[in-house]
Amino acid sequence: MRLWRKLFEKIISGLDEEKIATVIAFSLSGILLALYFFSG
């Protein structure tokens, strides 16, 4: 989890707010897809 946090912070530091919102939305959709895939 620490690696993911470091990566996330690195990404955020290089982006503006609009891109951050896009990244978060993309990440959440990816997580939901992964949960759906692994549970089904």
PyMOL Python script that loads the backbone (N, CA, C, O; Angstrom):
from pymol import cmd

cmd.read_pdbstr("""\
ATOM      1  N   MET A   1       0.839  -1.203   0.000  1.00  0.00           N
ATOM      2  CA  MET A   1       0.000   0.000   0.000  1.00  0.00           C
ATOM      3  C   MET A   1       0.877   1.256   0.000  1.00  0.00           C
ATOM      4  O   MET A   1       0.503   2.270  -0.590  1.00  0.00           O
ATOM      5  N   ARG A   2       2.029   1.195   0.652  1.00  0.00           N
ATOM      6  CA  ARG A   2       2.906   2.354   0.723  1.00  0.00           C
ATOM      7  C   ARG A   2       3.396   2.743  -0.672  1.00  0.00           C
ATOM      8  O   ARG A   2       3.505   3.927  -0.992  1.00  0.00           O
ATOM      9  N   LEU A   3       3.692   1.731  -1.502  1.00  0.00           N
ATOM     10  CA  LEU A   3       4.144   1.994  -2.867  1.00  0.00           C
ATOM     11  C   LEU A   3       3.075   2.728  -3.665  1.00  0.00           C
ATOM     12  O   LEU A   3       3.358   3.690  -4.379  1.00  0.00           O
ATOM     13  N   TRP A   4       1.834   2.250  -3.525  1.00  0.00           N
ATOM     14  CA  TRP A   4       0.728   2.901  -4.240  1.00  0.00           C
ATOM     15  C   TRP A   4       0.558   4.342  -3.781  1.00  0.00           C
ATOM     16  O   TRP A   4       0.298   5.230  -4.594  1.00  0.00           O
ATOM     17  N   ARG A   5       0.702   4.576  -2.487  1.00  0.00           N
ATOM     18  CA  ARG A   5       0.554   5.926  -1.954  1.00  0.00           C
ATOM     19  C   ARG A   5       1.643   6.850  -2.507  1.00  0.00           C
ATOM     20  O   ARG A   5       1.375   7.991  -2.884  1.00  0.00           O
ATOM     21  N   LYS A   6       2.864   6.337  -2.548  1.00  0.00           N
ATOM     22  CA  LYS A   6       3.970   7.129  -3.104  1.00  0.00           C
ATOM     23  C   LYS A   6       3.709   7.451  -4.569  1.00  0.00           C
ATOM     24  O   LYS A   6       3.901   8.585  -5.006  1.00  0.00           O
ATOM     25  N   LEU A   7       3.276   6.462  -5.314  1.00  0.00           N
ATOM     26  CA  LEU A   7       2.984   6.656  -6.731  1.00  0.00           C
ATOM     27  C   LEU A   7       1.880   7.679  -6.922  1.00  0.00           C
ATOM     28  O   LEU A   7       1.972   8.553  -7.785  1.00  0.00           O
ATOM     29  N   PHE A   8       0.827   7.565  -6.107  1.00  0.00           N
ATOM     30  CA  PHE A   8      -0.311   8.477  -6.185  1.00  0.00           C
ATOM     31  C   PHE A   8       0.124   9.909  -5.885  1.00  0.00           C
ATOM     32  O   PHE A   8      -0.266  10.842  -6.587  1.00  0.00           O
ATOM     33  N   GLU A   9       0.935  10.077  -4.836  1.00  0.00           N
ATOM     34  CA  GLU A   9       1.425  11.410  -4.476  1.00  0.00           C
ATOM     35  C   GLU A   9       2.304  11.987  -5.582  1.00  0.00           C
ATOM     36  O   GLU A   9       2.248  13.184  -5.865  1.00  0.00           O
ATOM     37  N   LYS A  10       3.110  11.137  -6.200  1.00  0.00           N
ATOM     38  CA  LYS A  10       3.974  11.583  -7.299  1.00  0.00           C
ATOM     39  C   LYS A  10       3.140  12.042  -8.484  1.00  0.00           C
ATOM     40  O   LYS A  10       3.440  13.062  -9.103  1.00  0.00           O
ATOM     41  N   ILE A  11       2.095  11.287  -8.797  1.00  0.00           N
ATOM     42  CA  ILE A  11       1.190  11.656  -9.893  1.00  0.00           C
ATOM     43  C   ILE A  11       0.503  12.981  -9.593  1.00  0.00           C
ATOM     44  O   ILE A  11       0.461  13.873 -10.440  1.00  0.00           O
ATOM     45  N   ILE A  12      -0.038  13.102  -8.377  1.00  0.00           N
ATOM     46  CA  ILE A  12      -0.756  14.316  -7.985  1.00  0.00           C
ATOM     47  C   ILE A  12       0.153  15.542  -8.058  1.00  0.00           C
ATOM     48  O   ILE A  12      -0.271  16.604  -8.516  1.00  0.00           O
ATOM     49  N   SER A  13       1.382  15.400  -7.615  1.00  0.00           N
ATOM     50  CA  SER A  13       2.298  16.539  -7.583  1.00  0.00           C
ATOM     51  C   SER A  13       2.581  17.075  -8.987  1.00  0.00           C
ATOM     52  O   SER A  13       2.949  18.239  -9.146  1.00  0.00           O
ATOM     53  N   GLY A  14       2.411  16.233  -9.997  1.00  0.00           N
ATOM     54  CA  GLY A  14       2.700  16.643 -11.365  1.00  0.00           C
ATOM     55  C   GLY A  14       1.464  17.065 -12.156  1.00  0.00           C
ATOM     56  O   GLY A  14       1.564  17.367 -13.345  1.00  0.00           O
ATOM     57  N   LEU A  15       0.303  17.087 -11.507  1.00  0.00           N
ATOM     58  CA  LEU A  15      -0.933  17.384 -12.222  1.00  0.00           C
ATOM     59  C   LEU A  15      -1.633  18.611 -11.651  1.00  0.00           C
ATOM     60  O   LEU A  15      -1.411  18.998 -10.504  1.00  0.00           O
ATOM     61  N   ASP A  16      -2.482  19.211 -12.478  1.00  0.00           N
ATOM     62  CA  ASP A  16      -3.347  20.275 -11.977  1.00  0.00           C
ATOM     63  C   ASP A  16      -4.676  19.666 -11.517  1.00  0.00           C
ATOM     64  O   ASP A  16      -4.901  18.468 -11.691  1.00  0.00           O
ATOM     65  N   GLU A  17      -5.540  20.473 -10.939  1.00  0.00           N
ATOM     66  CA  GLU A  17      -6.758  19.943 -10.308  1.00  0.00           C
ATOM     67  C   GLU A  17      -7.669  19.204 -11.286  1.00  0.00           C
ATOM     68  O   GLU A  17      -8.256  18.178 -10.943  1.00  0.00           O
ATOM     69  N   GLU A  18      -7.781  19.731 -12.504  1.00  0.00           N
ATOM     70  CA  GLU A  18      -8.657  19.104 -13.494  1.00  0.00           C
ATOM     71  C   GLU A  18      -8.172  17.695 -13.830  1.00  0.00           C
ATOM     72  O   GLU A  18      -8.968  16.762 -13.939  1.00  0.00           O
ATOM     73  N   LYS A  19      -6.860  17.556 -13.992  1.00  0.00           N
ATOM     74  CA  LYS A  19      -6.299  16.244 -14.307  1.00  0.00           C
ATOM     75  C   LYS A  19      -6.426  15.304 -13.112  1.00  0.00           C
ATOM     76  O   LYS A  19      -6.670  14.109 -13.279  1.00  0.00           O
ATOM     77  N   ILE A  20      -6.258  15.856 -11.887  1.00  0.00           N
ATOM     78  CA  ILE A  20      -6.404  15.033 -10.684  1.00  0.00           C
ATOM     79  C   ILE A  20      -7.805  14.416 -10.631  1.00  0.00           C
ATOM     80  O   ILE A  20      -7.961  13.229 -10.341  1.00  0.00           O
ATOM     81  N   ALA A  21      -8.820  15.235 -10.913  1.00  0.00           N
ATOM     82  CA  ALA A  21     -10.196  14.737 -10.903  1.00  0.00           C
ATOM     83  C   ALA A  21     -10.365  13.609 -11.916  1.00  0.00           C
ATOM     84  O   ALA A  21     -11.034  12.613 -11.639  1.00  0.00           O
ATOM     85  N   THR A  22      -9.755  13.771 -13.093  1.00  0.00           N
ATOM     86  CA  THR A  22      -9.827  12.738 -14.130  1.00  0.00           C
ATOM     87  C   THR A  22      -9.144  11.455 -13.677  1.00  0.00           C
ATOM     88  O   THR A  22      -9.665  10.357 -13.873  1.00  0.00           O
ATOM     89  N   VAL A  23      -7.969  11.607 -13.068  1.00  0.00           N
ATOM     90  CA  VAL A  23      -7.222  10.439 -12.589  1.00  0.00           C
ATOM     91  C   VAL A  23      -8.002   9.696 -11.515  1.00  0.00           C
ATOM     92  O   VAL A  23      -8.066   8.466 -11.527  1.00  0.00           O
ATOM     93  N   ILE A  24      -8.602  10.449 -10.579  1.00  0.00           N
ATOM     94  CA  ILE A  24      -9.379   9.827  -9.505  1.00  0.00           C
ATOM     95  C   ILE A  24     -10.581   9.082 -10.077  1.00  0.00           C
ATOM     96  O   ILE A  24     -10.855   7.947  -9.687  1.00  0.00           O
ATOM     97  N   ALA A  25     -11.298   9.719 -10.999  1.00  0.00           N
ATOM     98  CA  ALA A  25     -12.458   9.071 -11.612  1.00  0.00           C
ATOM     99  C   ALA A  25     -12.026   7.803 -12.351  1.00  0.00           C
ATOM    100  O   ALA A  25     -12.689   6.770 -12.262  1.00  0.00           O
ATOM    101  N   PHE A  26     -10.919   7.886 -13.075  1.00  0.00           N
ATOM    102  CA  PHE A  26     -10.407   6.738 -13.823  1.00  0.00           C
ATOM    103  C   PHE A  26     -10.000   5.615 -12.878  1.00  0.00           C
ATOM    104  O   PHE A  26     -10.277   4.444 -13.138  1.00  0.00           O
ATOM    105  N   SER A  27      -9.337   5.978 -11.773  1.00  0.00           N
ATOM    106  CA  SER A  27      -8.907   4.989 -10.786  1.00  0.00           C
ATOM    107  C   SER A  27     -10.098   4.291 -10.147  1.00  0.00           C
ATOM    108  O   SER A  27     -10.100   3.070  -9.993  1.00  0.00           O
ATOM    109  N   LEU A  28     -11.117   5.075  -9.773  1.00  0.00           N
ATOM    110  CA  LEU A  28     -12.306   4.499  -9.148  1.00  0.00           C
ATOM    111  C   LEU A  28     -13.014   3.549 -10.100  1.00  0.00           C
ATOM    112  O   LEU A  28     -13.437   2.466  -9.694  1.00  0.00           O
ATOM    113  N   SER A  29     -13.149   3.941 -11.363  1.00  0.00           N
ATOM    114  CA  SER A  29     -13.801   3.064 -12.331  1.00  0.00           C
ATOM    115  C   SER A  29     -12.982   1.792 -12.531  1.00  0.00           C
ATOM    116  O   SER A  29     -13.534   0.704 -12.699  1.00  0.00           O
ATOM    117  N   GLY A  30     -11.659   1.943 -12.510  1.00  0.00           N
ATOM    118  CA  GLY A  30     -10.783   0.780 -12.636  1.00  0.00           C
ATOM    119  C   GLY A  30     -10.933  -0.177 -11.459  1.00  0.00           C
ATOM    120  O   GLY A  30     -10.968  -1.394 -11.636  1.00  0.00           O
ATOM    121  N   ILE A  31     -11.020   0.385 -10.261  1.00  0.00           N
ATOM    122  CA  ILE A  31     -11.202  -0.424  -9.053  1.00  0.00           C
ATOM    123  C   ILE A  31     -12.538  -1.159  -9.108  1.00  0.00           C
ATOM    124  O   ILE A  31     -12.614  -2.347  -8.792  1.00  0.00           O
ATOM    125  N   LEU A  32     -13.579  -0.457  -9.507  1.00  0.00           N
ATOM    126  CA  LEU A  32     -14.907  -1.079  -9.609  1.00  0.00           C
ATOM    127  C   LEU A  32     -14.892  -2.200 -10.634  1.00  0.00           C
ATOM    128  O   LEU A  32     -15.473  -3.260 -10.404  1.00  0.00           O
ATOM    129  N   LEU A  33     -14.236  -1.976 -11.759  1.00  0.00           N
ATOM    130  CA  LEU A  33     -14.126  -3.017 -12.782  1.00  0.00           C
ATOM    131  C   LEU A  33     -13.372  -4.230 -12.242  1.00  0.00           C
ATOM    132  O   LEU A  33     -13.760  -5.371 -12.492  1.00  0.00           O
ATOM    133  N   ALA A  34     -12.291  -3.978 -11.499  1.00  0.00           N
ATOM    134  CA  ALA A  34     -11.507  -5.079 -10.930  1.00  0.00           C
ATOM    135  C   ALA A  34     -12.336  -5.869  -9.924  1.00  0.00           C
ATOM    136  O   ALA A  34     -12.318  -7.100  -9.929  1.00  0.00           O
ATOM    137  N   LEU A  35     -13.064  -5.160  -9.061  1.00  0.00           N
ATOM    138  CA  LEU A  35     -13.922  -5.842  -8.076  1.00  0.00           C
ATOM    139  C   LEU A  35     -14.986  -6.679  -8.778  1.00  0.00           C
ATOM    140  O   LEU A  35     -15.235  -7.822  -8.395  1.00  0.00           O
ATOM    141  N   TYR A  36     -15.609  -6.111  -9.801  1.00  0.00           N
ATOM    142  CA  TYR A  36     -16.633  -6.828 -10.556  1.00  0.00           C
ATOM    143  C   TYR A  36     -16.033  -8.070 -11.212  1.00  0.00           C
ATOM    144  O   TYR A  36     -16.625  -9.149 -11.184  1.00  0.00           O
ATOM    145  N   PHE A  37     -14.851  -7.902 -11.802  1.00  0.00           N
ATOM    146  CA  PHE A  37     -14.182  -8.999 -12.500  1.00  0.00           C
ATOM    147  C   PHE A  37     -13.813 -10.125 -11.537  1.00  0.00           C
ATOM    148  O   PHE A  37     -14.054 -11.296 -11.829  1.00  0.00           O
ATOM    149  N   PHE A  38     -13.233  -9.774 -10.395  1.00  0.00           N
ATOM    150  CA  PHE A  38     -12.778 -10.797  -9.450  1.00  0.00           C
ATOM    151  C   PHE A  38     -13.928 -11.445  -8.682  1.00  0.00           C
ATOM    152  O   PHE A  38     -13.829 -12.605  -8.281  1.00  0.00           O
ATOM    153  N   SER A  39     -15.022 -10.700  -8.473  1.00  0.00           N
ATOM    154  CA  SER A  39     -16.148 -11.265  -7.722  1.00  0.00           C
ATOM    155  C   SER A  39     -17.043 -12.108  -8.617  1.00  0.00           C
ATOM    156  O   SER A  39     -17.742 -12.999  -8.134  1.00  0.00           O
ATOM    157  N   GLY A  40     -17.029 -11.837  -9.913  1.00  0.00           N
ATOM    158  CA  GLY A  40     -17.921 -12.530 -10.824  1.00  0.00           C
ATOM    159  C   GLY A  40     -17.196 -13.576 -11.624  1.00  0.00           C
ATOM    160  O   GLY A  40     -17.808 -14.258 -12.446  1.00  0.00           O
TER     161      GLY A  40
END
""", "prot")
cmd.dss("prot")
cmd.show_as("cartoon", "prot")
cmd.util.cbc("prot")
cmd.orient("prot")
